[in-house]
């Protein structure tokens, strides 16, 4: 099985990133993700060297060329098994988009916690253990022209920080450049809604199995989509969060109209009854809103 390693790390996603791995559609491969820089480096025997390498946030493990992908298509990124490494951390620097600095450090101050991860549990302290729920914070393809550091997300995907991006999910992204240039990183062992600490969730590293499909891009698709066994979802970004919600809602209306036979007005009324939506992260340069519909509420399509 081919593997994308930590040997080459990209801290920005752009169309001029040199591919480090070439895969065929349908080919299963493995990505070895890199733990974000943080307080865990203080005790690491290679801490200084790693600090120099980890000069940015949310490193992607190289840049993956999916052979045959072209603009006008969408790439469907299937997320398989995730294996976590045994260390993780979370950190709050004193202010985030959720807790602004003008409140005087919010009365909370700066804090961090380094945790052990084993047997499906995060050892929070001597008494409390939390079950893991691993996810990928960043899944994106190269934009057509721009470069974005990996704290951003947008039409190209990127730093969603959505818990749904996990084993069993299929992330759908519009291809903007030949080869798609897939970037994956920012693994978390667990994350609450809003990602209010800024550094996680429980920032983690590990290995994830992935495979990709190619399909024609739906004409109504302007934002990344996600499907799993129970839901269809749209992932939209904006600032303020109200705009991210509006974009996600609009995108879901168009999806129901194009793919499920709804009239546009009926789709809006229907979403008023069955829509599930929340802000998955409130701390990045653009906030992420996910809009979901359970499959049990969708009409059967041909």
PyMOL commands that set and color helices and strands:
alter all, ss='L'
color gray80, all
select helices_A, chain A and resi 39-43+47-53+101-103+105-107+241-260+264-274+295-297
alter helices_A, ss='H'
color red, helices_A
select strands_A, chain A and resi 3-4+9-10+12-14+21-23+29-33+60-61+64-66+73-84+87-92+111-118+121-123+129-131+135-140+147-149+153-154+157-159+170-174+183-190+198-203+206-216+224-227+231-238+276-281+287-294
alter strands_A, ss='S'
color yellow, strands_A
deselect
rebuild
show_as cartoon
